[in-house]
Amino acid sequence: MREPETRPYGSWRSPISSDLVVRSAVGLKTTAIDGGDAYWLEGRPNEGGRGVIVHRSPDGTPVDVNPRPFNARTRVHEYGGGDFLVHDRTVFFSNFEDQRLYSVGPGGEPKPLTAEPDHRYADMVMDAGRNRLVSVREDHTGDGEPVNEIVGIDLAGGAERVLVSGNDFYSSPRPSPDGRSLAWLAWNHPNMPWDGTELWVAGLDEDGMPAGAKRVSGGPDESVFQPEWSPDGTLHFVSDRTGWWNLYRVDGGAVEPLCPMEAEFGRPQWAFGMSTYAFLSPTRIVCAPIERGVFRLAVLDSESGELAEIETPYSTIGSVRTDPATGTVLFLAGSATEPSSVVRLDARTGELEVLRRSSDLDVDPGYLSVPETVEWATEGGLTAHGFFYPPANRDHAAPEGELPPLLVHSHGGPTAMTAASLSLGVQYMTSRGIAVLDVNYGGSTGYGREYRQRLDGMWGVVDVDDCANGATYLAEKGLVDGERLLIAGGSAGGYTTLCALAFRDVFAAGASHFGVSDAEALAEETHKFESRYLERLIGPYPERADLYRERSPIHHTEGLSCPVVFFQGLEDEVVPPNQAVTMFEALKNKGLPVAYVPFEGEQHGFRRAENIKRALEGELFFYSRVFGFDLADDVEPLRIENLGRP
């Protein structure tokens, strides 16, 4: 084996190229089981981000269910989820282009089920006894904000009937196994579903209409997640009533905890159709609890309360589904060295089988950075959490005495989390000699409700402090160069990034991917789902418009004294592009090095391969110009204002 070549950090040559990242990767979004057959949804960057439902039959052959140009993706709440349903080998899905529901049988062509172009559907479930789908519907036919309801959709002719209405939001409609009851979640402004939801149950009369609805659990300060009926008709759900999302069941009208512990059995419901547990039998539940930001797979015996861990190589687990008849468990999983994958588990033998990897790359471990779980002191005597990825490349070493630049990543949401899973975007940086700190700042999930609520009224403060303190902590430990600290993030993470650059003197440069620069504009312009989100994160609007301006980097460009690059989709309805444009112009006029990279046809997040590639390469190119290191790759340059053309 040859001696490593000595080159400055950032200049290392890596086999993890941007072409490799986007060419071989798909986004794996959700799973389903039907009669022993496995299904999952892929987002394919090489097809313009098209959502494709894949069916894998028992003989192992994968088949695309929805042909081109059909794109399985709903826009309910803009973030979607719950895009498809499988029942008796018939697949029902929402088509992105027209948002209508379609059905398609084995080997057939999709046929439209619904007619109204201004209706959107998500979280469909089958009510087989009545030959109908039960679905969340978002009605955009009126002039005001969209109306959310739960509807029944007749499979014989597509006629729709409103079953539940009156609340601002709904999710998780679930008919009982005997078809006599319906459970669902509801919540209202200004709450988000992780703040407070209500679990309702009603009987279904002869016409299939709910009757005698009762609230079973939940309220403005209790978040209920994923109601499910066990095979014997017992209602289960996840609640954070103790400060942790734990599992419960309803027995004789009483709510019983199944396994009280300081772990999270639920996650923030940004998307529909999320599943962290499923039934192998009436009393055996496969679940994916999170402890200190790390997932595991386990089987809970609901009678004894015993939680038995299933040994797997994975540290992130989601979209858990089961087939009790065969003991099959299907889920999405990944680890620090394994890409996100569709995995099948035989619960009877413990055998694991990977059905689909998000990436078929076979990267030599010598180029992969394995994260270290780190904690550091932050404001108020509290502790923040994250994952540190040191530079790793078997072919290169840095000159003696040089410390690596550090890229701090602030995740989106902000009510979300980062996990120790393989990210080729992170490895693209670390294999070139740039260290990465992935931060679970206060407000992140996976650490209990109290940790999540640290961000209440403090967005743009707590998250920024935790990112800045994490970077300083690593610099003080001598692991990174304190003069070359970077910060980047997307969406809410972009806001944290811009706040850190405007209000703290820690970072030398940053990158905002479709990030918020004007919190006031976000409060005025965003879509229904998030239209009151900022009331909890910042304060009531417009009553506290002063606080919104105080927390908006666009109003404090005088605090910016370092280079920034902006990447923005031009069809983004969550964070409209005018925010990035306004910020770009302000920094340009101030004379700071700044770049703006707009993407036609992209919304909130980039789905097209060529744009993912451009953003990844463009960010690295920007850092190379800021810090003056040479890139080992040929990268299409960015136009950087106030730095001259490259």
C-alpha positions in Angstrom: 0.0 0.0 0.0 1.5 3.3 -1.0 2.2 6.1 1.4 -0.5 8.8 1.7 0.1 11.9 -0.4 0.5 15.1 1.6 -1.9 17.8 0.5 -3.7 20.6 2.3 -7.1 19.9 3.7 -9.8 20.5 1.2 -7.5 19.6 -1.7 -7.7 15.8 -1.3 -8.7 13.8 -4.3 -11.7 11.5 -3.6 -13.5 8.7 -5.5 -16.8 10.1 -3.9 -17.5 12.4 -6.8 -20.7 14.5 -7.2 -21.5 12.4 -10.3 -21.2 9.3 -8.3 -23.4 10.7 -5.5 -26.3 11.7 -7.8 -26.0 9.1 -10.5 -26.4 6.1 -8.2 -28.6 7.5 -5.5 -32.4 7.4 -5.0 -34.5 8.7 -2.2 -36.3 5.9 -0.3 -39.4 7.4 1.3 -41.8 4.8 2.6 -42.6 1.1 2.5 -45.7 -1.1 2.3 -46.6 -4.8 2.6 -49.4 -6.5 0.7 -49.9 -10.3 0.8 -46.3 -10.9 1.5 -45.2 -8.6 -1.4 -43.0 -5.6 -0.6 -43.5 -2.1 -2.0 -41.6 1.1 -1.5 -41.4 4.6 -3.0 -38.3 5.9 -4.7 -37.5 9.5 -5.5 -35.2 9.3 -8.6 -33.0 12.4 -9.2 -32.1 11.1 -12.7 -35.8 11.3 -13.6 -36.3 14.8 -12.4 -37.1 13.7 -8.9 -40.0 11.5 -10.1 -41.6 9.4 -7.3 -41.8 5.8 -8.4 -43.6 3.0 -6.5 -41.6 -0.2 -6.8 -43.2 -3.7 -6.3 -40.9 -6.6 -5.4 -42.7 -9.9 -5.8 -41.7 -13.0 -3.8 -39.5 -14.2 -6.7 -37.4 -11.1 -6.1 -38.2 -9.2 -9.3 -38.6 -5.4 -8.8 -41.2 -3.8 -11.1 -42.1 -0.1 -11.4 -45.8 0.3 -10.6 -46.4 3.8 -12.0 -44.9 4.3 -15.5 -43.7 7.6 -16.9 -44.8 10.3 -16.6 -46.8 9.5 -13.5 -45.1 10.9 -10.3 -46.3 9.4 -7.0 -46.2 12.4 -4.7 -48.9 14.3 -2.9 -48.7 18.0 -2.0 -51.0 18.0 1.1 -49.3 20.2 3.7 -46.7 20.8 0.9 -44.5 18.2 2.5 -46.7 15.3 1.5 -46.1 11.7 2.6 -48.7 9.0 2.6 -48.5 9.1 -1.2 -49.7 5.6 -1.9 -51.7 2.6 -0.6 -51.6 -1.1 -1.6 -54.6 -3.4 -1.2 -55.0 -6.8 -2.8 -52.3 -5.9 -5.3 -54.1 -2.8 -6.5 -52.1 0.4 -5.9 -53.7 3.7 -5.2 -51.5 6.8 -5.5 -51.5 10.6 -5.7 -50.1 11.9 -9.0 -48.0 15.0 -8.5 -48.9 16.8 -11.8 -52.7 17.0 -11.2 -52.9 15.8 -7.5 -55.7 13.3 -8.5 -55.8 9.8 -7.1 -55.1 6.9 -9.5 -55.5 3.2 -9.2 -53.4 0.6 -11.0 -53.5 -3.2 -11.0 -50.6 -5.6 -11.8 -49.3 -4.9 -15.3 -52.0 -2.3 -15.9 -52.1 1.4 -16.7 -53.1 3.9 -14.0 -56.7 5.0 -14.1 -58.0 8.2 -12.5 -60.2 7.7 -9.4 -60.9 11.3 -8.4 -61.9 14.2 -10.7 -61.4 17.5 -8.9 -58.1 19.2 -9.9 -58.1 21.4 -6.8 -58.3 18.6 -4.3 -55.2 16.9 -2.8 -55.2 13.6 -1.0 -52.8 11.8 1.4 -52.7 9.1 4.1 -55.2 6.8 2.3 -56.4 3.6 4.0 -58.8 0.9 2.8 -62.3 0.5 4.2 -62.8 -2.8 2.4 -66.3 -3.6 3.7 -67.6 -0.4 2.2 -65.5 -0.6 -1.0 -64.0 2.9 -0.3 -60.8 4.6 0.5 -60.7 6.8 3.6 -58.3 9.7 3.1 -57.2 13.1 4.3 -58.3 15.7 1.7 -57.0 19.2 1.2 -59.5 21.4 -0.6 -58.0 24.3 -2.6 -61.2 25.4 -4.3 -62.0 28.3 -2.0 -60.4 31.8 -1.8 -59.1 31.5 1.8 -56.7 28.9 3.2 -57.2 25.3 2.1 -59.8 23.2 4.0 -58.6 19.9 5.4 -61.0 17.1 6.0 -61.3 13.3 6.1 -63.3 11.9 3.3 -64.6 8.6 2.0 -64.0 7.9 -1.7 -66.2 5.3 -3.4 -64.1 2.9 -5.5 -67.0 2.2 -7.8 -67.3 5.7 -9.1 -65.0 8.1 -7.2 -67.8 9.9 -5.4 -66.5 11.7 -2.3 -68.2 12.1 1.1 -66.9 14.2 3.9 -66.6 12.1 7.1 -64.9 14.4 9.5 -64.4 18.2 9.3 -64.2 21.3 11.5 -60.5 21.2 12.6 -57.7 22.9 10.9 -55.7 19.7 10.3 -56.2 15.9 10.2 -54.1 12.9 9.8 -54.0 9.1 10.3 -57.6 8.0 9.6 -57.7 4.4 10.7 -60.8 2.1 10.4 -60.9 -0.7 12.9 -60.4 -4.3 11.6 -64.1 -5.0 12.0 -65.0 -1.8 10.1 -67.2 -0.5 13.0 -65.0 2.3 14.2 -62.8 5.0 12.9 -59.8 6.7 14.7 -58.1 9.8 13.6 -55.8 12.7 14.7 -56.8 16.3 14.6 -55.2 19.6 15.6 -55.7 23.3 15.2 -53.7 26.5 14.7 -51.3 27.6 16.1 -50.1 24.0 17.1 -48.0 21.8 15.0 -48.6 18.1 15.3 -45.6 17.7 17.7 -47.0 20.4 20.0 -50.5 19.1 20.5 -52.9 16.8 18.7 -56.1 15.0 19.7 -56.9 11.4 19.1 -60.6 10.8 18.3 -62.6 7.6 17.8 -66.2 7.3 16.5 -68.5 4.5 15.6 -69.4 4.0 11.9 -73.2 3.8 11.2 -74.9 1.8 8.4 -74.0 4.5 5.9 -70.4 4.6 7.0 -70.7 7.9 8.7 -69.0 8.6 12.0 -71.3 8.7 15.0 -70.7 9.4 18.7 -67.1 10.8 18.3 -65.1 10.9 21.5 -61.6 12.3 22.3 -59.5 9.5 23.6 -56.3 11.3 24.3 -54.3 14.4 23.5 -54.8 18.1 23.8 -53.0 21.4 23.2 -50.0 20.2 25.2 -49.9 16.5 24.4 -48.7 15.2 21.1 -50.3 12.0 19.9 -48.7 10.1 17.0 -49.6 7.1 14.8 -52.9 5.6 16.0 -53.1 1.9 15.0 -55.5 -0.9 15.6 -54.0 -4.2 16.7 -55.2 -7.3 14.8 -57.7 -8.0 17.6 -59.1 -4.4 17.4 -57.4 -2.7 20.3 -56.5 0.9 19.7 -52.8 1.8 20.2 -51.0 5.1 19.8 -47.9 7.0 20.8 -48.1 10.0 23.2 -45.6 12.3 24.8 -47.8 12.9 27.9 -44.8 12.0 30.2 -42.3 14.1 28.2 -41.3 11.2 26.0 -43.1 9.7 23.0 -44.1 6.3 24.4 -46.5 3.6 23.4 -50.1 3.3 24.9 -53.2 1.3 24.3 -56.9 1.9 25.0 -58.3 -0.9 27.1 -61.9 -0.7 28.3 -61.9 3.1 27.9 -58.7 3.4 30.0 -55.4 4.5 28.5 -52.5 2.2 29.5 -48.8 2.7 29.1 -47.0 -0.2 27.5 -43.3 0.4 28.1 -42.6 3.7 30.0 -39.0 4.8 29.3 -36.9 7.8 28.5 -36.9 7.0 24.7 -38.9 8.3 21.7 -41.2 5.9 20.0 -42.5 8.7 17.8 -41.2 11.4 15.6 -42.3 14.9 14.4 -45.1 14.4 11.9 -43.7 16.5 9.1 -45.1 14.1 6.6 -48.1 11.7 6.4 -47.9 7.9 6.7 -45.0 7.8 9.1 -44.7 4.5 11.0 -42.4 3.7 14.0 -44.2 0.5 15.0 -46.4 -2.3 13.6 -48.0 -5.5 14.9 -46.7 -9.1 14.6 -49.7 -10.3 16.7 -52.2 -8.7 19.0 -49.5 -8.5 21.7 -46.2 -8.4 19.9 -45.2 -5.0 18.5 -42.1 -4.3 16.3 -41.0 -0.8 17.1 -38.0 1.6 16.5 -37.3 3.6 19.7 -34.7 6.4 19.7 -32.4 6.9 22.6 -29.9 9.8 22.7 -30.4 10.3 19.0 -29.7 6.7 18.0 -32.4 4.3 16.7 -32.8 0.6 17.4 -35.2 -2.1 16.4 -37.0 -4.1 19.1 -40.1 -6.2 19.8 -42.4 -5.2 22.6 -44.5 -7.7 24.4 -47.5 -5.5 25.4 -48.6 -8.0 28.1 -45.3 -8.1 30.0 -43.9 -4.8 29.0 -40.6 -6.5 28.0 -38.7 -4.8 25.2 -36.4 -7.2 23.4 -33.9 -5.6 21.0 -33.4 -7.1 17.6 -29.7 -7.1 16.6 -29.2 -5.2 13.4 -26.3 -3.2 11.9 -28.4 -0.1 11.6 -28.5 3.2 13.6 -31.5 4.8 11.8 -34.8 3.0 11.3 -38.2 4.1 10.0 -41.3 3.2 8.0 -41.9 0.0 9.9 -44.5 -2.4 8.4 -45.4 -6.0 9.2 -47.3 -9.0 7.7 -48.4 -10.9 10.8 -49.3 -13.9 8.7 -45.7 -14.5 7.6 -43.8 -12.8 10.4 -42.3 -10.4 7.9 -41.1 -7.0 8.9 -40.3 -4.3 6.3 -38.5 -1.1 7.1 -36.1 1.6 6.0 -32.7 1.6 7.7 -29.2 2.9 7.4 -26.0 3.4 9.4 -22.8 5.4 9.3 -21.4 3.1 6.7 -24.5 1.7 5.0 -26.8 3.8 2.8 -30.5 4.0 3.5 -32.1 0.7 2.4 -35.3 -1.2 2.2 -34.8 -4.1 4.6 -36.9 -7.2 5.2 -36.7 -9.1 8.4 -38.0 -12.6 9.1 -39.1 -12.1 12.7 -39.2 -15.9 13.2 -35.6 -16.6 12.2 -34.0 -13.1 12.6 -32.7 -13.2 9.1 -32.2 -9.8 7.4 -32.4 -9.1 3.7 -31.7 -5.9 1.9 -34.2 -5.4 -0.9 -33.0 -2.1 -2.2 -30.2 0.3 -1.4 -30.5 4.0 -2.0 -27.1 3.9 -3.4 -25.2 0.9 -5.1 -21.9 2.6 -4.5 -19.3 0.2 -3.0 -17.0 2.8 -1.4 -13.8 1.6 0.2 -14.1 2.2 4.0 -10.7 4.0 3.8 -12.6 7.0 2.3 -15.5 7.0 4.8 -15.6 9.1 7.9 -17.3 7.3 10.8 -19.0 9.8 13.1 -18.3 10.2 16.8 -21.2 11.1 19.1 -20.3 14.3 20.9 -21.8 16.5 23.6 -20.8 20.0 24.6 -21.7 22.7 27.1 -24.0 25.4 25.7 -25.8 28.4 27.1 -27.7 28.2 30.5 -25.6 25.3 31.8 -27.2 22.9 29.3 -25.8 20.3 27.0 -26.1 20.1 23.2 -25.6 17.0 21.0 -24.3 16.1 17.6 -22.1 13.9 15.4 -18.5 14.8 14.5 -17.1 13.5 11.2 -13.3 13.9 11.0 -11.7 14.1 7.6 -10.9 10.6 6.2 -9.1 9.6 3.0 -6.7 6.7 2.9 -4.7 8.3 0.0 -4.0 11.6 1.7 -2.6 13.3 4.7 -2.4 16.9 5.7 0.8 18.9 6.1 2.2 18.6 9.6 0.6 21.1 12.0 -2.4 21.9 9.8 -5.9 21.5 11.2 -8.9 20.9 9.0 -11.6 23.4 8.2 -14.9 22.5 10.0 -18.3 22.6 8.3 -21.1 22.8 10.9 -24.4 21.5 9.5 -27.6 22.8 11.0 -30.6 20.5 10.1 -33.9 21.7 8.8 -37.2 21.6 10.5 -36.2 23.0 12.9 -38.3 20.4 14.7 -36.4 17.5 13.3 -33.2 15.7 13.9 -30.0 14.5 12.3 -28.9 10.9 12.7 -25.7 8.9 12.3 -26.6 7.6 8.9 -24.5 7.5 5.8 -24.7 10.8 3.9 -22.7 10.8 0.7 -23.0 14.6 0.8 -21.1 14.6 4.1 -18.6 12.1 2.9 -18.1 14.2 -0.2 -16.7 16.9 2.1 -14.9 14.7 4.7 -13.1 12.7 2.0 -11.7 15.9 0.6 -10.4 17.0 4.0 -13.2 19.1 5.5 -14.5 18.0 8.9 -18.2 18.1 9.6 -20.2 18.6 12.8 -23.8 17.6 12.4 -25.7 19.3 15.2 -28.8 18.3 17.1 -29.4 21.7 18.6 -31.9 22.4 21.3 -35.3 22.0 19.6 -34.3 18.8 17.9 -36.2 15.6 18.4 -34.9 12.3 19.7 -34.1 13.7 23.2 -37.6 14.2 24.7 -40.2 17.0 24.8 -38.2 19.2 27.2 -35.2 19.3 24.8 -37.6 19.9 21.9 -39.2 22.8 23.7 -35.9 24.6 24.3 -36.6 26.3 21.0 -40.0 27.7 22.0 -39.7 31.5 21.6 -36.0 31.1 21.0 -35.6 30.1 17.3 -32.6 32.0 16.0 -31.0 32.0 19.5 -30.8 28.6 21.0 -30.1 26.8 17.7 -27.4 29.4 16.8 -25.8 29.2 20.2 -25.6 25.4 20.1 -24.0 25.4 16.6 -21.5 28.1 17.5 -20.6 26.5 20.8 -20.2 23.1 19.1 -17.7 24.6 16.6 -15.8 26.4 19.4 -15.7 23.2 21.4 -14.1 21.2 18.6 -11.6 24.1 17.9 -10.7 24.3 21.6 -10.0 20.6 21.7 -7.6 21.0 18.8 -9.6 18.9 16.4 -10.3 21.7 13.8 -9.0 25.0 12.7 -10.8 27.8 14.7 -10.0 30.3 11.9 -11.7 28.2 9.3 -15.2 27.5 10.7 -18.0 27.2 8.2 -21.8 26.7 8.6 -24.4 25.5 6.2 -28.0 24.3 6.3 -31.2 24.0 4.3 -34.6 25.5 5.0 -34.8 26.1 8.7 -31.2 25.1 8.8 -30.5 27.9 6.4 -32.1 30.3 8.8 -29.9 29.1 11.6 -26.9 29.5 9.3 -27.8 33.0 8.3 -28.5 34.0 11.9 -25.2 32.5 13.0 -23.4 34.6 10.4 -25.3 37.8 11.2 -25.4 37.6 15.0 -22.3 35.7 16.0 -18.6 36.3 15.3 -17.6 32.6 15.0 -17.9 31.5 11.4 -15.7 32.5 8.5 -18.3 31.7 5.7 -21.6 29.9 5.1 -24.0 28.3 2.7 -27.8 28.7 2.7 -29.8 26.2 0.8 -33.4 27.5 0.4 -33.0 29.1 3.8 -35.1 31.7 5.6 -33.6 35.2 5.8 -36.8 37.1 6.7 -38.8 35.5 9.5 -41.5 38.2 9.1 -42.0 37.4 5.4 -42.1 33.7 6.2 -44.9 34.4 8.7 -46.8 36.4 6.1 -46.3 34.3 3.0 -45.9 30.6 3.8 -48.5 27.8 3.3 -51.3 26.8 5.7 -49.5 23.9 7.5 -46.7 26.2 8.8 -48.6 29.5 8.8 -48.7 29.7 12.6 -45.6 27.6 13.3 -43.5 30.7 14.1 -45.8 31.8 16.9 -44.3 29.1 19.1 -40.8 29.5 17.8 -40.6 33.3 17.9 -43.8 34.9 19.1 -47.3 36.0 18.1 -47.5 37.9 14.8 -48.1 40.7 14.0 -48.2 41.6 17.7 -44.5 40.9 18.0 -43.4 42.1 14.6 -40.4 43.8 16.3 -39.1 40.4 17.5 -39.4 38.9 14.0 -37.4 41.8 12.6 -34.9 41.5 15.4 -34.4 37.8 14.5 -34.3 38.3 10.7 -30.8 38.4 9.2 -32.1 40.4 6.3 -32.5 43.4 8.7 -29.1 42.9 10.2 -26.7 42.8 7.3 -24.5 45.1 9.2 -23.6 42.1 11.4 -22.4 40.2 8.3 -18.7 40.3 7.6 -18.0 37.1 5.8 -18.8 35.4 2.4 -22.2 33.6 1.9 -23.5 31.5 -1.0 -27.3 31.0 -1.6 -28.9 28.0 -3.5 -32.6 28.4 -4.2 -35.4 26.7 -6.0 -37.5 29.1 -8.1 -40.8 27.3 -7.4 -40.4 27.1 -3.6 -43.7 27.9 -1.9 -42.3 27.2 1.6 -39.5 29.8 1.4 -40.2 32.0 -1.6 -37.1 32.8 -3.7 -37.4 36.6 -3.1 -35.9 36.1 0.4 -32.7 34.7 -1.1 -32.6 37.4 -3.8 -33.1 40.2 -1.3 -30.4 38.9 0.9 -28.0 38.4 -2.0 -28.5 41.9 -3.2 -28.0 43.3 0.3 -24.7 41.5 0.7 -23.6 42.3 -2.8 -24.2 46.0 -2.2 -22.3 45.8 1.0 -19.3 44.5 -0.9 -19.1 41.1 0.7 -18.2 38.0 -1.4 -21.6 36.5 -2.3 -23.1 34.1 -4.8 -26.7 33.2 -5.8 -27.5 30.0 -7.6 -31.2 29.7 -8.7 -32.7 26.4 -10.0 -35.6 26.4 -12.4 -38.3 23.9 -11.7 -37.2 23.1 -8.1 -39.4 23.6 -5.0 -38.4 23.3 -1.4 -35.4 21.0 -1.6 -33.6 19.8 -4.8 -34.8 16.7 -6.5 -33.1 16.8 -9.9 -29.7 15.2 -10.3 -28.1 18.1 -12.2 -29.2 20.5 -9.5 -28.1 18.4 -6.6 -24.7 18.0 -8.3 -24.5 21.8 -8.9 -25.3 22.6 -5.3 -22.8 20.1 -3.9 -19.9 21.2 -6.2 -20.8 24.9 -6.0 -20.7 24.9 -2.2 -17.2 23.2 -2.2 -16.0 25.6 -4.9 -17.2 28.6 -2.8 -15.3 27.4 0.2 -12.1 26.8 -1.9 -12.3 30.4 -3.1 -12.9 31.7 0.4 -10.0 29.8 2.1 -7.7 29.7 -1.0 -7.2 26.0 -1.3 -7.0 24.2 -4.7 -9.6 21.6 -5.6 -8.5 18.3 -6.9 -11.6 18.1 -9.1 -12.7 20.0 -12.2 -15.7 21.9 -10.9 -17.9 24.3 -12.8 -17.1 27.6 -11.2 -19.7 29.9 -9.5 -19.9 33.6 -10.2 -18.9 35.2 -6.9 -19.7 38.8 -6.6 -17.1 41.1 -5.0 -14.4 38.4 -5.5 -14.0 38.7 -9.2 -14.9 36.1 -11.8 -13.1 32.8 -11.3 
